[in-house]
Amino acid sequence: MDFIRHAPALFSLLLGIAIVECSVVVLGLSLNRLQGVLSKAFPSLMAENQ
């Protein structure tokens, strides 16, 4: 019965981890896309950074 008491907290923890993982993936994809756009817009600027 101890597990039943801790289940909501465990579930919310797992849900929080899943949300963080998803946001990290989305942020990574958007940064990658943004870098692609920037490299097209400012080729010389991207060449200096690399």
Phi and psi restraints in degrees (value plus and minus 20) as a CYANA .aco file:
   2 ASP   PHI     -85.5   -45.5
   2 ASP   PSI     -54.1   -14.1
   3 PHE   PHI     -84.7   -44.7
   3 PHE   PSI     -56.9   -16.9
   4 ILE   PHI     -81.9   -41.9
   4 ILE   PSI     -57.2   -17.2
   5 ARG   PHI     -89.6   -49.6
   5 ARG   PSI     -55.1   -15.1
   6 HIS   PHI    -110.2   -70.2
   6 HIS   PSI     -28.4    11.6
   7 ALA   PHI     -77.9   -37.9
   7 ALA   PSI     -67.2   -27.2
   8 PRO   PHI     -80.8   -40.8
   8 PRO   PSI     -61.2   -21.2
   9 ALA   PHI     -86.0   -46.0
   9 ALA   PSI     -61.2   -21.2
  10 LEU   PHI     -84.4   -44.4
  10 LEU   PSI     -61.8   -21.8
  11 PHE   PHI     -84.5   -44.5
  11 PHE   PSI     -63.8   -23.8
  12 SER   PHI     -86.6   -46.6
  12 SER   PSI     -54.6   -14.6
  13 LEU   PHI     -84.5   -44.5
  13 LEU   PSI     -66.8   -26.8
  14 LEU   PHI     -83.0   -43.0
  14 LEU   PSI     -59.3   -19.3
  15 LEU   PHI     -84.1   -44.1
  15 LEU   PSI     -61.9   -21.9
  16 GLY   PHI     -82.7   -42.7
  16 GLY   PSI     -62.0   -22.0
  17 ILE   PHI     -83.1   -43.1
  17 ILE   PSI     -62.7   -22.7
  18 ALA   PHI     -83.1   -43.1
  18 ALA   PSI     -61.5   -21.5
  19 ILE   PHI     -84.1   -44.1
  19 ILE   PSI     -62.8   -22.8
  20 VAL   PHI     -82.9   -42.9
  20 VAL   PSI     -64.8   -24.8
  21 GLU   PHI     -78.8   -38.8
  21 GLU   PSI     -66.5   -26.5
  22 CYS   PHI     -83.0   -43.0
  22 CYS   PSI     -62.9   -22.9
  23 SER   PHI     -87.1   -47.1
  23 SER   PSI     -55.4   -15.4
  24 VAL   PHI     -84.9   -44.9
  24 VAL   PSI     -62.8   -22.8
  25 VAL   PHI     -83.9   -43.9
  25 VAL   PSI     -65.7   -25.7
  26 VAL   PHI     -82.7   -42.7
  26 VAL   PSI     -62.7   -22.7
  27 LEU   PHI     -83.4   -43.4
  27 LEU   PSI     -62.0   -22.0
  28 GLY   PHI     -81.7   -41.7
  28 GLY   PSI     -63.6   -23.6
  29 LEU   PHI     -85.6   -45.6
  29 LEU   PSI     -62.8   -22.8
  30 SER   PHI     -88.7   -48.7
  30 SER   PSI     -56.3   -16.3
  31 LEU   PHI     -85.3   -45.3
  31 LEU   PSI     -59.6   -19.6
  32 ASN   PHI     -82.7   -42.7
  32 ASN   PSI     -64.1   -24.1
  33 ARG   PHI     -85.6   -45.6
  33 ARG   PSI     -61.2   -21.2
  34 LEU   PHI     -83.2   -43.2
  34 LEU   PSI     -60.3   -20.3
  35 GLN   PHI     -84.6   -44.6
  35 GLN   PSI     -58.1   -18.1
  36 GLY   PHI     -82.6   -42.6
  36 GLY   PSI     -63.3   -23.3
  37 VAL   PHI     -84.9   -44.9
  37 VAL   PSI     -63.1   -23.1
  38 LEU   PHI     -84.9   -44.9
  38 LEU   PSI     -57.8   -17.8
  39 SER   PHI     -88.8   -48.8
  39 SER   PSI     -49.4    -9.4
  40 LYS   PHI     -94.6   -54.6
  40 LYS   PSI     -59.6   -19.6
  41 ALA   PHI     -95.3   -55.3
  41 ALA   PSI     -62.9   -22.9
  42 PHE   PHI    -147.0  -107.0
  42 PHE   PSI      57.8    97.8
  43 PRO   PHI     -81.8   -41.8
  43 PRO   PSI     -58.0   -18.0
  44 SER   PHI     -87.8   -47.8
  44 SER   PSI     -56.7   -16.7
  45 LEU   PHI     -85.8   -45.8
  45 LEU   PSI     -62.5   -22.5
  46 MET   PHI     -90.0   -50.0
  46 MET   PSI     -52.8   -12.8
  47 ALA   PHI     -86.0   -46.0
  47 ALA   PSI     -55.6   -15.6
  48 GLU   PHI     -89.0   -49.0
  48 GLU   PSI     -58.5   -18.5
  49 ASN   PHI     -88.6   -48.6
  49 ASN   PSI     -50.5   -10.5
